[in-house]
Amino acid sequence: MSRMKLAIIGVGLIGGSLGLCLKDKLGDAIEITGLCRTQKSMDNAMRLGAVDYAGPDLEKVVGGADIVFLSPPVLQIVPMIEKILPYLKPGTILTDAGSTKGYIWEHLQKILPKDIYYIAGHPMTGREKSGVTAATKDLFRGKAYVIVQDTGAPQEAKDKLMSVLKYTEANFLSLDYAAHDRCASVISHIPHLTAAALVTLLARSGSDRESCIKLIGGGFRDTTRIASSNADMWADICMTNGDAIVNNLRQLQAILQEVTEAVEMHDRQFIYDYFTASRTLRDSILEDAKEQKIDAN
């Protein structure tokens, strides 16, 4: 069997973690090439062992690749694919880590040749730090990894992709584009926007700001941790999943308005029930997730 070649476009936290994982599991059985935005990042990717080669030459990076894994900010994915298409061999599989799926496929289906296959993906994992130096070979283990399979790719292409991705030890599931984007908004996009809003609230606390900062403890740190994420990535997410995000932000505003009115009216029972219901649901969700993880193992 010939040596498989994987090209990673965007060897940052996600792309770098995939490279580290696959080199750890497959060693020389897989050749991994990479492209980063800066020479420093490319040097780090090679030094850390996430790739065998990283450089700015697109033809050298993607030429002959069996699989191309794209992990730049969402708005850069389609333009990047347009750049690399001339260098791809027939049968190349394109997959990605984009946090929104409908936008990407809407544009890709207009430009992809019939012998280049796109299988949309989204590993639901990350850290508040970015860049390849934050990557870890275990980043995907036990985490949800969505594979959107309604892009017309043949079964053999899906099987080939999964024969590689299985080494991440992620929990794979399939969703259609619309369901993915709606769910990602609720469990990922809105929490990031909310975390940033809480930091902004602190910034706008006027003369109390310095005193508030001195009082910061675990609650504020835990709730706002994800506000330290990559701003470029999150700006693109908001631009490409706008309908779902706006809809859920309005629902969140309605919930907060209910709480605001209850506090104004000194309605302790409403507030008590609000906290009780959210605590009960959260505990139940986490317990179910724990049991599913145990069953999967």
N, C-alpha and C positions, 0 to 999 in steps of 0.2 A: 504494500500500500504506500502511495506517495505521501510525503510529508504535507500535512495540512498547513495552509497559510491563512492567518487571521490578520486583518488590518484594523487598527483602532484609530478612528478619527476623533481626537479629543482625549488624550491620555491624562485625564484629571483624576478626580476622586473615583468616579464610576468606571471610566475606561481603564484607569490604572489598576483598580481593584480587580477587574476582570482579567487583565494581563497577569497580575501577580498570582491569582488563583489558578489560571490555566498553566502557567509555567511551573507552578508548584506541583500540579497534578499530572501534567503531560510531559514536562521537560522538553527534550529535543524532538519529541514527536509532533510538536507544533511550532511553526515559525510565526512570530508576532512582530509586526511592524507598526509604527505609530507616527502620528502627526500631532504636534502641539502648537500653541500660538506663539511661543517664544523658544529661543534656543536653550535658555536655562531650563525650561520645563522638559525639553527633549533630552537634555543631558541628564536631568534627574530621573526621567523615565528609564533610561538605559542603566544608569548607576544603580537604581533600586531593583532592576531586574524585571520590570513590568513589560518590557519589550526587548526584542533582540536588536532592533534597529529603529531609530527615530530620526526623521529628517524632513526638510521642507519640500522635497521632490515628490509630487503627487504620484507620478508614474511609478517611482521606485517603491512607494508605500503601498499602493493599491494594486499595482500590476501583478497579475497572476493570483490574486487573493481568492480564496474559496468563499470567505465570509468577510464582509466589511461591517464593523460595529461602529455606529456613529453616536458620539456622546458630547457634541457641542451644545450650546444653548439652542432652544427649539427653532428660533427664526433663522439660524445658520445651517440647519440640516438640509433643507431643500437646495439652497444655493451651493452647498458643498457637494451634494450629489450631482448637480449639473456640472460641476468642475471635474469630478472624477469619472463620469460616465465614459469618456473616450478611452480610458485606460482599463476598463473592466472587461474580463473575459466572459464569454457566454456561460450562463449558469451561475454567475456570481450571486450570492445571497446578501442582500442588504438588510440589516436590522438596526435598531436604535434603542436609546434609553430615554427618549423624549417623554416629558411629563404630560404632553397632550398628543392625541393621536389623530383626531379627525382632521385638523388643519394640515398635518403632514401628508396624509393619504390623499386629501382633496387635491393637493398640488402634484404629488408624485405620480398619480395615475395618468396625468396628462403628458408626462415626459419619459416614463420608463419604457425601454424596449421590452419586447415580449420575452426575451431570453435573459433578462435581469430580474431577479425575484426579490420582492420586498415583504418581509415578515415583521410587522410592528411589534415592539417590545417595550416594557417599562418595568425595570426592577424597582420595587417600592422600598428603597433603602437610601441611606445617605448619612451625612454627618454635618454639623454646623461649619466644619472646616472644608476648604476646597483645595484642589490641586493634587498632583500625583503624590506629593509628600504626605498627604493625609490618607492615601490609599492603604487598604489592608486586604489580604487574600481571603479573609473570612467575612467580608462585608455583606455578601449575599446570603450567607448560610441561614436557613430558617425564615427568610424574609419572603413576602409575596412577590412574585414576578409575573406580570401579566403578559401573555402572548396573544396578540390580536391576529387571528388567522384568516380573516375574510378579505384577503388581498389577492386571491387568485394564484398564489404560489402552489406548485405541485407538492404532493405529499412527500416525495423524496427530498425536496428542498427543506421542508419542515423537519423531517427526520434527521437530516444532516445537521441542521442548526441545533436541534435538541441534543444530538450526540455530543456536542461541545458544551452547551449551556448546562447540561446536567451536572457537570463537575462543580458548578457554583453551589450545589446543594440548596438551592432556593425552592420555595413552594410555588410551583407553576400553576397558573389558572388561566382560563380563556374568557375574555369578554369581548363584546362588540365595541366599536369605536365610541358610540354615543354613551353607552353605559360606563365605559372606562372614564371618559371625560367628566361625566356627572359625578361619579364616585371619587375620582381623584380630587375634584373640587372640594367635596365635603371633608375628606379625611387628610388632605395634604395642602391644597392651595389656600383654603380659607384659614386653617390654623396658622400658616405662615403670615398671611396678611394680618391676622389678629395679633400675633406676637409682635409684629412691627408696629401695630397700632398702640399696643401697651407701652412700648419703648417711646413712641411719639408722645403719648400721654404724659409720661415722666418728663420728657423734654419740655413740655408745655405747662409744667406745674408752677411756673413763675417763681416767686420768691421762696417757695417751699422746695425747689428742686434740689439744692444742696443737702437739705435735711433728709429728703426722701432717699437720696443716693446713699447717705450714711446708714439708713435703715434697711437697705436691700439685704434680703436673706434668700433662703432656698426657694420660697414660693415664686418670687420674681425671676430668679435665675432659671428655674425649671420651666416656667411658663413662657419665657421669652428666649430660651436657648436657640430656637430655630430662626430667630431674627438675625442671627449672625451668618446666615447662609448667603450664597453668591447672588448679588443683586442683579447681575446681567441675566442669569438664568431665570430668576423670578419675574423680571420685567417681561421676558419673552413668554413665559407661561401665562401671564395675565393678558397679553396681547393675542394669544392663540386659543384661549379657552374662555373668552369673555362672557358668552351667554350663560354658561353654567356658573361661573364665578359671580356674576352680577345677580343671578337668581338666588344663589345661596347667601350672598351678602345681604340681600333684602330680607330673606328669611331670618338671618341672624339679627338684623336691625329690629325686626318685628318682635323677636324674643326679648331682646334687650329693652325694647320699649315696654313690654309687659312687666318686666322686672322693675324698670324705672317707675312706672305708675304704682306698682305694689309698694315700693319703698316710700314713695311720696304719700301714699295713703296709710302708711304704717300697718300694712296688711301682713302681719307676721305669719299667719297660716299659709298664705300663698308662697312666701319666701321659704318657709320650712318645707313645704311640699315640693317646691322647685329644686332645692338642694337634695332632698331625699330621693326624688325620682332620678335625678342625674347621677347620684352616687350609686343607686341600685342598678341602673342600666350600665354604667361604666364597669362596675364590678362583674356583672353578668357577662358582658362582652369580653373582658379580659380572661375570665374563667373559661369561656367557650374557646377562645383562641389558644389558651394553654392546653386544653384537652385535645384540640385538633392537632397541635404540634406534637403531643405525645403519641397520638394515633399514627401520625405520619412517620414517626421514628420507629 
